[in-house]
Amino acid sequence: MKNLMKLTLSAVAVLALPLLSFAEDGRSIYGADNRLDYFEAPAAMQTLSDSVVSFWKSASVEAANPGGITLKTMKFGDRLGLCPGEKFREQPIGAFCSGSLVGADLVMTAGHCVKNDADCADVRLVFGYRVRKSGEQAVTSLPASEMYKCSKIVKRFLAGEPGSTNPTGQNLGPDYALIKLDRKVAGHKPLPINRSGTIAKGAKIFVIGHPVGLPLKVAAGATVRDSSKKGYFVADLDTFGGNSGSPVFNASTKKIEGILVRGDTDFIKSPAGCTTMATYEQTGGRGEDVTKIGELAGSIPKVTGEKSTTEYQSVDTRGLAPAAPLPAKQISFQ
């Protein structure tokens, strides 16, 4: 059963983990591989991408003078032993989750990306980790102003943890977190959300984030397969571990419909002994799970242009105790 949490990566150290461990974690390509680099995406999607943020362990972000930071990465192909010709194999990896700016100092992500106060203290959120132009390398040296720290967890929930419940007959549920940053974000605008909290089966959607810790990718050409689940919907998005926390947008309205949290197998070992990406027919596989935005919309402040402004408040977090065993795995390279 592949009801698995999206693979979480950390580039703190390079360890030789069994390839089969990846074969049991979540991500998939459905039909054609729709992932695009930032510079390849349409202008409207580039604008949205400017408010998507990558998550790093503190040890993976080094200070650089004057007033800059350097991201510690490794080559995707080398780290996973990818087969020749695999997409993006020459690019760096290092981020472990993704998120989106939804308030002046508020970022939305998956609940399994930041579980407790210790995780909050250790995470660094970085804007601008992407490939800006064709032929250029990914941006891994940035102004320090593009890096933010987690000040506190405003709200968090992960179905399956102590104190959480799922509807009768449903094994999985929502997975989300809202994080207050150490200061207001400059140069990036909060993203709009679908405040109705509903989305129909067949709706066209796309996702923006950092699959496997790669520079920012946009993946469109997806639809909602099943919107009947309580707290989440299932879609055929081309996502990997590292996409956890990525905002999923409605292709028509460009508003956030949810948060990418789980999916099917990411990688498999080829007959040649190298690692390749798992692929399915467009309607195949188990699909990718997306927490419905309605689960936390009431805690997200309204953006400019909406009828009124609702300030978010700190609330009691749920599930901050160590997680009980889940039908999922979260792999760290530490």
N, C-alpha and C positions, 0 to 999 in steps of 0.2 A: 504494500500500500504506500503510495508516494505522496501522502498528505504531509509535506515536509516544509520546514521553515527555510526561507531563502538563505543560502550560504553566506556567512559573514567572514570577511577576510581581514587579516592584519598583516602589515608588511614590516613588522618589527624585526623579524628574523627569518631566515630561509631554512626551512626544515623539510626533509624528504618525507612527506606524508603519502600513504598508499593511495594510488590513483582511484581505487575502488571506493574510497571514502567520498570522493566527489560524485561518483556514480549514484550515490544514494541521497544527494542533496538537490536543492531546487532551482531549476531554470530550464528553459527549453526554447528551441526555435520551432515555430509553427509555420509550415509552408515556406515561403521565401524568407530569407534573413533580411528583415527590414531595418536593422540598426544602422544609423547614420552618425558620422561625426558632426560636431557643432557646425562647422563651416559648410557642410553639405545640406543642412536642414533649411526649410523655408524660413523667410524672415520672421514670420509670426512665431514660429517655434523657437527661433534664436532668442527672441525677446523674452519668452517664457523661461528659457534655459538660464538666463541671467539671474534668476531668482531660485535656482536649484543649487543645493550645496552638497559638498562631499564631506564625509565623516572620516577622521583620522585619529589614531592613537597619538597621545602627546609625544611619545618617543619617535614618531615618524615625521614630526615637524620640527625642523631646526631653524634657529634664528640665523639670519644672514645680514651682514652690515652692507650699506646703511639702511636700516628700517625695512628689512625684507625677511622672507621665510623661504626655506627650501624643503620640498616634500621628498621624503625618502621612499624610493620605489624600486621595483625589480621588473625585468622584462617578462611579459605575459607568457610568451612562448617557452622561455627557459624555465620559468617557475613551475609550469604545469606539464612540461614535456610535450608540447603541442605538436601535432603532425604538420608537415610542410603545407603551406597554403591556407592554414586556418586564419580566418578573418581577425585582424588586429593583433596578430601574434607578435609583432615587433614593437607594440606600444607598451608603456609602463603600467603596472598595477600597484595599488597601495591603499586606496580608500577601502573602508570596510562596510559602509552603508551610505545611503543617500537621504536627502531631506528637502523640504521646500519652505521658503519664507512665506509665512501667512500673517505676520504682524510686524510692527516696527522692530521688535526684538524677540519674535516668536517663530520657532521652526517646528514643523511637523514631520514626524518620521514614524518608523515601526517601533512598537514597544519592546521588541527583542533586541533592538540596536542599543538602547540605553536603559538598563534594567534598574539601576539604583544610584545612590549618591556618589559612590565610588566611580561608576562609569561616567557619570556627569562630570566629575572632576578631571577625568583622564581624556575626555574627548576634545578634539579640535575640529571646528567646522570651517571649511575653506571654500570660498567662491572662486570661480575662474579656472578650475582644473579642467582643461579642455584643449582641443586642437583648433586653433583659431583660423588657420588658412591652409589650403592645400599645399603639401610639400613641407610644412613646418612640423617641428616636434611638439609634443604636448607641453603645455605650460606647467612647469614644476617649480619655478622660482617666481614668487609673487610678492607684492607689497604686504607688509604685516597687517595693514588695514583690512585685508581680505580674509583674515583669520579671526574667528570668534571663539569664545569659550562658553561652556554651558554654565549658567548661573544656578539654575534649579530645574527640576522636573515639575512642570505645572500640572500635568495630567497624564496618566499612563494606564494602559490596560493590555493584558495579554491573556486571552482565553486559555485555560488549562493550568494557570498558576493557582496557588492556594487562594481561596476566597473567590475565584472566578467560576462562572458557570456557562454552559452552552445550552441552547434549547434542547429539549428531549428529542433524541434521535439524530442530533447534529454533533459530530465529533469535533469540529473546528469552529472558530469564531473570530471576533475582531482582534486586532493587534495594532496598537497605536501609542504614540507619545507626543506630547507638546512640550517643547523645551524653551525656557526663557534664556536668552543670551546675556552676556556680560555687559552689553551696551546696545544701543540702537544701531541698526544696519544702515550704512551709507552706500549710496550708489546702486542699490537693488530695491525693487518695489515688491511689496507683498502681493501674492497671487490670489486671484478670486476663486471662490469655491461655489459649488452648486448647493445653495442653502436649502433646497427642497429635499436633498438627501436621497432622492430616488433616481434610478436609471433603468431603462428598459432593456430586455433581452434584444440583442441585435444592434444596439447602439454602437456607433463607431468611436473608437478611443485610441489614444496614444500615450506613451510613457516617456519620461525624461529622467535619466539618472546615471549611475556609475556601475554598470555590470562588471562583476569580478574585480571591482576597484579600478577599472579603466577610466581614461578621460571621458568626459560627459558624452553620452550617446542619446539620440532621439530614436524611438522605434514606433512607427505608425502602422497602419494596415491591419489593425486588430478590432475585434468586436466582443461584446459581452455575450458569453455563452449561457450563463445562468444567473439571473438576478434575484432568485427566490430565497437564497440563503439568508439567515438572520445575521446581520452584522457585516457581511461581505458578499462580493459577487465573483464569478469565475469568468476568465477571459482568455483569449489566445494571444497574449502579449509575448513578444520576444524578449524575455528577461532572464537574468542570472542572479546568483548570489552577489551581493554588492548593490543590486537594485532594491534591496529591502529599504523601505522608507520612501522610495521614489513616488512622486506625484503622478497620478494617472488622470489624463485630461479627456474631456468630451471633445471630439474632433469638430463638432459644430459650434459649440459655445466657447471653447477654449477655457472652460472652468474646470477646476479639480473635482473629479468624481470619487477619488479614493486614494489609498496608499497601497502600493505593491508590497505583499508580505510573504507569500509562499508560492511554491510551484513544483513542477516536475523535475526529472533528472537533468542535471546540467551537463555533465561530461561522461563519456564512456571510453574504455580502452579499445583501440582499434586492433584488428588482427595483426597489424605490423608492430604493435607494442607501444605506439605513441598515443597521445590523448586527443580525442576529437570531440566536438560539440554534439550533444544529442539533438536529433531533429525528428519532427513528426509531420504528418499531413496537417493541413490547416485545421481540420476538425478532429485530429487525433490527440493522444496523450490525455492527461488528467486536467490540463489547463492550469492557469496561474490565478492565485487568490488575491483579491483586492479588498481591503477594509473599506466599507462604505463611508463616505465623508459625513453622512448623517450621524455617525456614532460620536463625533466630536465637534460638529459644526457650531453648537451652542457655546463652545469655549473659544471660538476663533473670532477675533474682532473684525468688524466690517471694514472693507477697504473704501477708498475714495470713490464716490459715485453711487454707493449703496445708500439707502434711505436714511440710515442712522448709524451711529458708531457705538458698538458694544465693547467695552473694555473687558478683557479676560481677567479672571480671578484665579488665584491659587486654590486648588481643591485637594482633598485627600487623595493621594495616589493609591491605585489598586495594584496588587501583585508585586510590591517592591521586595517582598521576602524572596530568598533563593527559589528559583523556579522548580516546580515538581517535574518529574520526567514527562516529556512530551513526545508525541509521534513525530519528532523533528530532531535535527542536529544543527549545531552552530559551531563551525570549525574555525579555530584560530591558528595562525601561523606562529604563535609565540612558543 
